[in-house]
Amino acid sequence: MNKGQLAEMMADSAGMTKAEAARAIDALARAVTAATDQGDSVVLQGFGTFAPRHRAARTGRNPATGETIEIAASTTLGFKAAKRKADA
C-alpha cells in the first residue's frame, strides 16, 4: 500500500477528503520524525512504538573489493508493533 492508497482508505473511514487525509499522514510523519530526532519515543496504543535506535560503530567489508572499512555510529528510526489481542 502506498501513501495515496492509505490516504484514500483513511478518507473513506474518517469521512474526510483524500487531500485532508494526505495532510494528516504528512503531519503524523513530521511529528514522529521531530520527536524521535529529539530522542523521544512515540507510542500509539494498539498500533506500535516508534523509537530512535542507536547503532554502534563497527568494522565492515566493501563487497566489491573485499576491503575492510570502518562504519560510523548512526541513529535510525525503529518501529515495534503492538501486541495483538487474542480475540482480534
C-alpha distances in whole Angstrom, upper triangle without the diagonal:
4,7,8,6,7,10,11,10,12,15,15,16,18,20,19,18,15,17,18,15,14,17,17,14,16,19,17,16,20,21,20,21,24,25,24,26,29,29,27,25,22,22,20,22,20,17,18,20,20,23,24,25,28,29,33,34,35,36,34,34,33,32,34,37,37,39,38,37,36,33,33,32,29,26,23,20,20,18,19,17,20,22,21,24,25,25,22
4,6,5,6,9,10,11,12,14,16,17,18,20,18,17,13,15,16,13,11,14,15,12,13,16,15,14,17,19,18,19,22,23,23,24,27,27,26,24,22,23,21,23,22,18,19,21,19,22,23,25,28,28,32,33,34,35,33,34,33,32,33,36,37,38,38,36,35,32,32,31,27,25,22,19,19,18,20,19,22,24,23,26,28,28,25
4,5,5,6,9,10,10,12,14,15,16,17,16,14,11,11,13,10,7,11,11,8,9,13,12,11,14,17,16,17,20,21,21,22,25,26,25,23,20,21,19,22,21,18,19,20,18,21,23,24,27,29,32,34,35,36,34,35,34,34,35,38,39,39,39,37,36,32,32,31,27,25,21,19,19,18,20,19,22,24,24,27,29,29,25
4,5,5,6,9,10,10,12,14,15,16,14,12,8,9,12,9,7,11,12,10,11,15,15,14,17,19,19,20,23,24,25,26,29,29,28,26,24,24,22,24,23,20,22,23,22,25,26,28,31,32,36,37,38,40,38,39,37,36,38,41,42,42,42,40,39,36,35,34,31,28,25,22,23,22,24,22,24,27,26,29,31,31,27
4,5,5,6,9,10,11,12,14,15,14,13,9,12,13,10,10,13,14,12,14,17,16,16,19,21,21,22,25,26,26,27,30,30,29,27,24,24,21,23,22,19,21,23,22,25,27,29,32,33,37,38,39,41,38,39,38,37,38,42,42,43,43,41,40,37,37,36,32,30,26,23,23,21,23,21,23,25,24,26,28,28,24
4,5,5,6,8,10,11,12,14,13,12,9,11,12,8,8,12,11,9,12,14,13,13,17,18,17,19,22,23,23,25,27,27,26,23,20,20,18,19,18,15,17,19,19,22,24,26,29,31,35,36,37,39,38,39,38,37,39,42,42,43,42,40,39,36,35,34,30,27,24,21,21,18,20,18,20,22,21,24,26,25,21
4,5,5,6,9,10,10,11,10,9,6,8,8,5,5,9,9,7,10,12,12,13,16,17,18,19,21,23,23,25,27,28,26,24,21,21,19,21,20,17,19,21,20,24,26,28,31,33,37,38,40,42,40,41,40,39,41,44,45,45,45,42,41,38,37,35,32,29,25,22,23,21,22,21,22,25,24,26,29,28,24
4,5,5,6,9,10,10,9,8,5,9,10,7,8,12,12,11,14,16,16,17,20,21,21,23,25,26,27,29,31,32,30,28,24,24,21,23,22,19,22,24,24,27,29,31,35,36,40,42,43,44,43,44,43,42,43,46,47,48,47,45,44,41,40,39,35,32,29,26,26,24,25,23,24,26,25,27,29,28,24
4,5,5,6,9,10,10,10,8,12,12,9,10,14,13,12,15,17,16,17,20,21,21,23,25,26,26,29,31,31,29,26,23,22,19,20,19,17,20,22,22,26,28,30,34,35,39,41,42,44,42,43,43,42,43,47,47,48,47,45,44,41,40,38,35,32,28,25,25,22,23,20,21,23,21,23,25,24,20
4,5,5,6,8,8,9,8,10,9,6,9,11,9,9,13,14,13,15,18,18,18,21,23,23,24,27,28,29,26,24,21,20,17,18,17,15,18,20,20,24,27,29,32,34,38,40,42,44,42,44,43,43,44,48,48,48,47,45,44,40,39,37,34,31,27,24,24,21,22,20,20,22,21,23,25,24,20
4,6,5,6,5,5,5,8,8,6,9,11,10,11,14,15,15,17,19,20,21,23,25,26,27,29,31,31,29,27,23,23,20,21,20,19,22,24,24,27,30,32,36,38,41,43,45,47,45,47,46,45,47,50,50,51,50,48,47,43,42,40,37,33,30,27,27,24,26,23,24,26,25,26,29,27,24
4,6,6,7,8,8,12,11,9,12,15,14,14,17,19,18,20,23,23,24,26,28,29,30,32,34,34,32,29,26,25,21,22,21,20,23,25,26,29,32,34,38,40,43,46,47,49,47,49,48,47,49,52,52,53,52,50,49,45,45,43,39,36,33,29,29,26,27,24,24,26,24,25,27,26,22
4,6,8,10,11,14,12,10,13,15,13,14,18,18,17,19,22,22,22,25,27,27,28,31,32,32,30,27,23,22,18,19,18,17,20,23,24,27,30,33,36,38,42,44,46,48,47,48,48,47,49,52,52,53,52,50,48,45,44,42,38,35,32,28,27,24,25,22,22,23,21,22,24,22,19
4,6,9,10,12,10,9,12,13,11,13,16,16,16,18,21,20,21,24,25,25,27,29,31,31,28,26,22,21,18,19,18,17,21,23,23,27,30,33,36,38,42,45,46,49,47,49,49,48,50,53,53,54,53,50,49,45,44,42,38,34,31,28,27,25,25,23,22,24,23,24,26,24,21
4,7,9,12,10,9,13,14,13,15,18,18,18,21,23,23,24,27,28,28,30,32,33,34,32,30,26,25,22,22,22,21,24,26,27,30,33,36,39,42,45,48,49,51,50,52,51,50,52,55,56,56,55,53,51,48,47,44,41,37,34,31,31,28,29,26,26,28,26,27,30,28,24
4,7,8,6,7,10,11,10,13,15,15,16,19,20,21,22,24,26,26,28,30,32,33,30,29,25,25,21,23,23,22,24,26,26,29,32,35,38,40,44,46,48,50,49,50,49,49,50,53,54,54,53,51,49,46,45,43,39,36,33,29,30,27,29,27,27,29,28,29,32,30,27
4,5,5,6,9,10,11,13,14,15,17,19,20,21,23,25,26,27,29,30,32,33,31,30,26,26,23,25,25,23,26,27,27,30,32,35,38,40,44,46,47,49,48,49,48,48,49,52,53,53,53,50,49,45,44,42,39,36,33,30,30,28,30,28,28,31,30,31,34,32,29
4,5,5,6,9,10,11,12,14,15,17,18,20,21,23,24,26,27,28,31,32,30,28,25,25,23,25,24,22,24,26,25,28,30,33,36,38,41,43,44,46,45,46,45,44,45,48,49,50,49,47,46,42,41,40,36,33,30,27,28,26,28,26,27,30,28,30,33,32,28
4,5,5,6,9,10,11,12,14,15,17,18,20,21,22,24,26,27,29,31,29,28,25,26,23,26,26,23,25,26,25,28,29,32,35,37,40,42,44,46,44,45,44,44,45,48,49,49,49,46,45,41,40,39,35,32,29,26,28,26,28,27,28,31,31,33,35,34,31
4,5,5,6,9,10,10,12,14,15,16,18,20,21,22,24,26,27,29,27,26,22,23,21,23,23,21,23,24,23,26,28,31,34,36,40,42,44,46,45,46,45,45,46,49,50,50,49,46,45,41,40,38,34,31,29,26,27,25,27,26,27,30,29,31,34,33,29
4,5,5,6,9,10,11,12,14,15,17,18,20,21,23,24,26,27,25,24,20,21,18,20,20,18,20,21,21,24,26,29,32,34,38,40,41,43,42,44,43,43,44,47,47,48,47,44,43,39,38,36,32,29,26,23,24,22,24,22,23,26,25,27,30,29,26
4,5,5,6,9,10,11,12,14,16,17,18,20,21,22,25,26,25,23,20,21,19,22,22,19,21,21,20,23,25,27,30,32,36,37,39,41,40,41,40,40,41,44,45,45,44,41,40,36,35,34,30,27,24,21,23,21,23,22,24,27,27,29,32,31,28
4,5,5,6,9,10,10,12,14,15,16,18,20,21,23,25,23,22,19,21,19,22,22,20,21,21,20,23,24,27,30,32,35,37,39,41,40,42,41,41,42,45,46,46,45,42,40,37,35,33,30,27,24,21,23,22,24,24,25,28,28,30,34,33,29
4,5,5,6,9,10,10,12,14,15,16,18,20,21,23,21,20,16,17,15,18,19,17,18,18,17,20,22,25,28,31,34,36,38,41,40,42,41,41,43,45,46,46,45,42,40,36,35,33,29,26,23,20,21,19,22,21,22,25,25,27,30,30,26
4,5,5,6,9,10,11,12,14,16,17,18,20,21,20,18,15,16,14,17,18,15,16,16,15,18,20,23,26,28,31,33,35,38,36,38,37,37,39,42,42,42,41,38,37,33,32,30,26,23,20,17,18,17,19,18,20,23,23,26,29,29,25
4,5,5,6,9,10,11,12,14,15,16,19,20,19,18,16,18,16,20,21,18,18,18,16,18,19,22,25,27,30,32,34,36,35,37,36,36,38,41,41,41,40,37,35,32,30,28,25,22,19,17,18,17,20,20,22,25,26,29,32,32,28
4,5,5,6,9,10,10,12,14,15,17,19,17,17,14,16,15,18,20,17,18,17,15,17,19,22,25,27,31,32,35,37,37,39,38,39,40,43,43,43,41,38,36,33,31,29,25,22,20,17,19,18,20,20,22,25,26,28,32,32,29
4,5,5,6,8,10,11,12,14,16,17,15,14,11,12,11,15,16,14,14,13,12,14,16,19,22,25,28,31,33,36,35,37,37,37,39,42,42,41,40,37,35,31,29,27,23,20,18,14,16,14,17,17,18,21,22,25,28,29,25
4,6,5,6,9,10,11,12,14,15,14,13,11,13,13,17,18,15,14,13,11,13,14,17,20,22,26,28,30,32,31,33,33,34,35,38,38,38,36,33,32,28,26,24,20,17,15,12,13,13,16,16,18,22,23,26,29,30,27
4,6,5,6,9,10,10,12,14,14,14,12,15,15,19,21,18,17,15,13,14,14,18,20,23,26,28,30,33,32,34,34,35,36,39,39,38,37,34,32,28,26,24,20,17,15,13,15,15,19,19,21,25,26,29,33,33,30
4,5,5,6,9,10,11,13,11,11,9,12,12,16,18,16,15,13,11,12,14,17,20,23,26,28,31,34,33,36,36,37,39,41,41,40,38,35,33,29,27,24,21,17,16,13,15,15,17,18,19,23,25,27,31,32,29
4,6,5,6,8,10,11,9,8,7,10,11,14,16,14,12,10,7,9,10,14,17,20,23,25,28,31,30,33,33,34,36,38,38,37,35,32,30,26,24,22,18,15,13,10,11,11,14,15,16,20,22,25,28,29,27
4,6,5,6,9,10,10,10,9,13,14,18,20,17,15,13,9,10,9,13,15,18,21,23,25,28,28,30,30,32,34,36,35,35,33,30,27,24,21,19,15,12,11,8,11,12,15,17,19,23,25,28,31,33,30
4,6,5,7,9,9,10,10,14,15,19,22,19,17,14,11,11,11,15,16,19,22,24,27,30,30,33,33,34,36,38,38,37,35,31,29,25,23,20,17,14,13,11,14,15,18,20,21,25,27,30,34,35,32
4,5,5,7,5,7,7,11,13,16,19,17,15,12,9,9,9,13,15,19,21,24,27,30,30,33,34,35,37,39,38,37,35,32,29,26,23,20,17,13,13,11,13,14,16,18,19,23,25,28,31,33,30
4,5,5,5,6,7,11,14,17,19,17,14,11,7,6,6,9,11,15,18,20,23,26,27,30,30,32,34,36,35,34,32,29,26,22,20,17,13,10,9,7,9,11,14,16,18,21,24,27,30,32,30
4,5,7,9,11,15,17,21,23,20,18,14,11,9,7,11,12,15,17,19,22,25,26,29,29,31,33,34,34,33,30,27,24,21,18,15,12,9,9,9,12,14,17,20,22,25,28,31,34,36,33
4,6,9,11,15,18,21,23,21,19,15,12,10,9,12,13,16,18,21,24,27,28,31,32,34,36,37,37,35,33,29,26,23,20,17,14,11,12,12,14,16,18,21,22,26,29,31,35,36,34
4,7,10,13,16,19,22,20,17,13,11,8,6,9,10,14,16,19,22,25,26,30,31,33,35,36,35,34,31,28,25,22,19,15,13,10,11,10,12,14,16,19,20,23,26,29,32,34,32
4,7,10,13,16,19,17,14,11,9,7,7,11,13,16,19,22,25,28,29,32,33,35,38,39,38,37,34,31,28,25,22,19,16,12,13,11,12,13,14,17,18,21,24,26,30,31,29
4,6,10,12,15,13,10,7,6,4,7,10,13,16,19,22,25,28,29,32,33,34,37,39,38,37,34,32,29,25,23,20,17,13,12,10,10,10,11,13,14,17,20,23,26,28,26
4,7,10,12,11,8,6,5,6,10,13,16,19,22,25,28,31,31,34,35,36,39,41,40,39,37,34,31,28,26,23,19,16,14,11,11,10,11,12,12,16,18,21,24,26,23
4,6,9,8,6,4,6,9,12,15,18,21,24,28,30,33,33,36,37,38,40,42,41,41,39,36,34,30,28,25,22,18,17,13,12,10,10,10,9,13,15,17,21,22,20
4,6,5,5,6,8,11,15,17,21,24,27,31,32,35,35,38,39,39,42,44,43,43,41,38,36,33,31,28,25,21,19,15,14,11,10,9,8,12,13,15,19,20,17
4,5,6,8,11,14,18,20,23,26,29,33,35,38,38,40,41,41,44,46,45,45,43,41,39,35,34,31,28,24,22,18,16,13,12,10,7,10,11,12,16,17,15
4,6,9,13,16,19,21,25,27,30,34,35,38,38,40,41,41,44,46,45,45,43,41,39,36,35,32,29,25,23,19,17,13,11,8,6,7,7,9,13,13,11
4,7,10,13,17,19,22,25,28,31,32,35,35,37,38,37,40,43,42,42,40,38,36,33,32,29,26,23,20,16,14,10,9,6,5,8,9,11,15,16,13
4,7,10,14,15,19,21,24,28,29,32,31,34,35,35,38,40,39,39,37,35,33,30,29,26,23,19,16,13,10,7,6,4,4,8,10,13,16,18,16
4,6,10,12,15,18,22,25,26,30,29,32,33,34,37,39,37,37,35,33,31,27,26,22,20,16,14,10,8,6,5,6,7,11,13,16,20,21,19
4,7,9,13,16,19,22,24,27,27,30,31,31,34,36,35,35,33,30,28,24,23,20,16,13,10,7,6,5,7,9,11,14,17,20,23,25,22
4,6,10,13,16,19,21,25,25,28,29,30,33,35,33,33,31,28,25,22,20,17,14,10,9,6,5,6,8,11,13,16,19,22,25,28,25
4,7,10,13,16,18,22,22,25,26,28,30,32,31,30,28,25,22,18,16,13,10,6,6,5,6,9,11,14,17,20,23,26,29,31,29
4,7,10,13,15,19,19,22,24,25,28,29,28,27,25,22,19,16,14,11,8,6,5,6,6,9,11,15,17,20,23,26,29,31,29
4,6,10,12,16,17,20,22,24,27,28,26,25,22,19,16,13,11,7,6,4,6,9,9,13,15,19,21,23,27,30,32,35,33
4,7,9,12,13,17,19,20,23,24,22,21,18,16,13,10,9,5,5,6,8,11,11,15,16,20,23,25,28,32,34,37,35
4,6,10,12,16,18,20,23,24,21,20,17,14,11,9,7,5,7,9,11,14,15,18,20,24,26,28,31,35,37,40,38
4,7,10,13,15,18,21,21,19,17,13,11,7,6,5,4,8,11,13,17,18,21,23,27,29,31,35,38,40,43,41
4,6,10,13,15,18,18,16,14,11,9,6,5,7,7,10,13,15,19,19,23,24,28,30,32,35,39,40,43,42
4,7,10,13,16,15,12,11,7,6,5,6,9,11,13,17,18,21,22,25,27,30,33,35,38,41,43,46,44
4,7,9,12,12,9,9,6,5,6,6,10,12,14,17,18,21,22,25,26,30,33,34,37,41,42,45,43
4,6,9,8,6,6,5,6,8,9,13,15,17,20,21,24,24,27,29,32,35,37,39,43,44,47,45
4,6,6,5,5,6,7,10,10,14,17,18,21,21,24,25,28,30,33,36,38,40,44,45,48,46
4,6,5,8,9,10,13,14,17,20,20,23,22,25,26,28,30,33,36,38,40,43,44,47,44
4,6,8,11,12,15,16,19,22,23,25,25,28,29,31,33,36,39,41,43,46,47,50,47
4,5,9,11,14,16,19,22,24,27,27,30,31,33,35,38,42,43,45,49,50,52,50
4,7,9,13,14,18,21,23,26,26,29,29,32,34,37,40,41,44,47,48,51,49
4,6,10,12,16,19,21,24,25,29,29,32,34,37,41,42,45,48,49,52,50
4,7,10,13,16,18,22,23,26,27,30,32,35,39,40,43,46,48,50,49
4,6,10,13,15,19,20,24,25,28,30,34,37,39,41,45,46,49,47
4,6,10,12,16,18,22,23,26,28,32,35,37,40,43,45,48,46
4,7,9,12,14,18,19,23,25,28,32,34,37,40,42,45,43
4,6,10,13,16,18,22,24,28,31,33,36,40,42,45,42
4,7,10,14,15,19,21,25,28,30,33,37,39,42,40
4,7,10,12,16,19,22,25,28,31,34,37,39,37
4,7,9,13,16,19,22,25,28,31,34,36,34
4,6,10,13,16,19,22,25,29,31,33,31
4,7,10,13,16,19,22,25,28,30,28
4,7,10,13,16,19,22,25,27,25
4,6,10,13,15,19,21,23,21
4,7,9,12,16,18,20,18
4,6,9,12,15,17,15
4,6,9,12,15,13
4,7,9,12,11
4,6,8,7
4,5,5
4,6
4
